[in-house]
Amino acid sequence: MNKLITILVMLVSLGSICPKALPATTNAPLTFYIVSKQRIEGGEFFNRFPFPKLGYISSTPDLVVKRLKEVSSLPETGGPAWIDDRTTGSMKKGTIIRVERHFFTLQDDDATRLRRLADKAEGQGQLVLGLLGDKAIVLLRPEEIPAKAQLEVIGNWGRSAVEEIADALKNLVR
């Protein structure tokens, strides 16, 4: 019994000492920036995963989104496919797994503002970067931004990080 109490005390102590591994996206707004190849006065050079050496963004967002219309996903699927066998250089039967994909839809007024921002960026040959907290979750060519502004969270983060990002986006749905 004493050992059990000692273990519980140690776990509680460790829990209070170790910082919590909360994602940087918790309760963060969704922000969009025009990315420029040219230095922006007072801005910063965006050189973070998953877009190293991307370009310059302003110090303040070009668009802040505090609420979303919807967050949705397509489930993981798998199916037969022909795949390249790198050891033999031939094709063989295999299974392709398509990981779960997450999407978020902006409110109509924010979709309109994003479209205006995209028009501004397109005229200058620039990209639009979307951040949730400090995580880059979407990079768009202006001409690819749909009118309804349903966007996909990039999968470069890995499965668990993308799920954390999707959960944090759900906090913005109202």
ABEGO torsion letter per residue (X at the ends): XAAAAAAAAAAAAAAAABBBBBBAABGBBBBBBBBBABBBBGBBBBBBOABBGAEBBBABBABBBABBABBBBBBBBBBBBBBBBAAAGBBBBBBBBBBBBBBBBBBAAAAAAAAAAAAAAAAAGBBBBBBBEABBABBBBAAABBAAGBBBBBAAAEAAAAAAAAAAAAAABX
